[in-house]
Amino acid sequence: MSQDLALPGLDRKARWSAAAAEFRAPTRYPADVVLGTTQAPTGSYVDRGRVDRSSDESYDPRHEGELWKAAERLTAFDS
């Protein structure tokens, strides 16, 4: 589908501006944490600009062990 059909009535500059804004949105929140705009302690879960609790699965030690084993396998790290 061409951009003309996707965004009718917008000139080329406006289409590029809309596309750039759409691209920036998902990267803005992590950048805000790095730059200190969003205050979050190390290891925090940040959801769209606010510190929140991650899912219960994130705190499951069994899942942590599975993830660690997968990381070792994928990086060929022998412990």
N, C-alpha and C positions, 0 to 999 in steps of 0.2 A: 504494500500500500504506500502510495507516495505521501509526502508530508502535506501536499496541498489538500489531499483528501482527509488526512488525519486531523489537521488543524485549519479548517476552512476560514477564510477571512483574515488570516494573519499574514503579514508580510514576512519576508525571509528573516529579517533581524529579530522579529518577535518570536518566530519559530525557534531560532537558535537560542534566544534568551530563555524560552520555556523549557527547551531541552537541557540547557545548562542548569537551570534551577532544579529540575528533576534529578539530574546527576548529583548535585551537591547535597541534596537532602539526606541520603543515607550516610554520607561521610561527615556531616556536620557534627553529629552527636559524639562520636569517638574523638574528633578533633577538639571539641569543647572540653572533654575530660583531660586530654593531654595538655591543653593550654591553660587549664585551671578555671575555665568559665563555669564548668560543672564540678563542684567539689565532691570527690569520691575517694574514700580510703583505698589503699592498695588492695586488689582482689575483689573490689565491689562489682556487683552486677548493675549496669546502668541501662535503663530502658527508656529510650527517647528523651534523654536529657535529665532523667531523675534516677536517683539511687533507689533500687528496689530489691526485694528478696527474690532470688532465683527460684526455680522450681524445686520441689522436694527431692527430685531425682538428682539434682546437682550436689546434694549433701549426702548421698548414699555412698558409704565406704566401698561397697561391692562394685558400684559403677566406677568409682575412682580407680580401684585396682584393675578393672578391665581396660579402662582408658590408658593407664600407665603401661600395661602389658602390650597394648596395641601400639603405643608410641615407641616402646623399645623394639618391637618387631619391625615397625616401619622404618626406623632409623638404624636398624641392625646393631643396636647397643646391647652388649652382653654385660649383665650385672653379676 
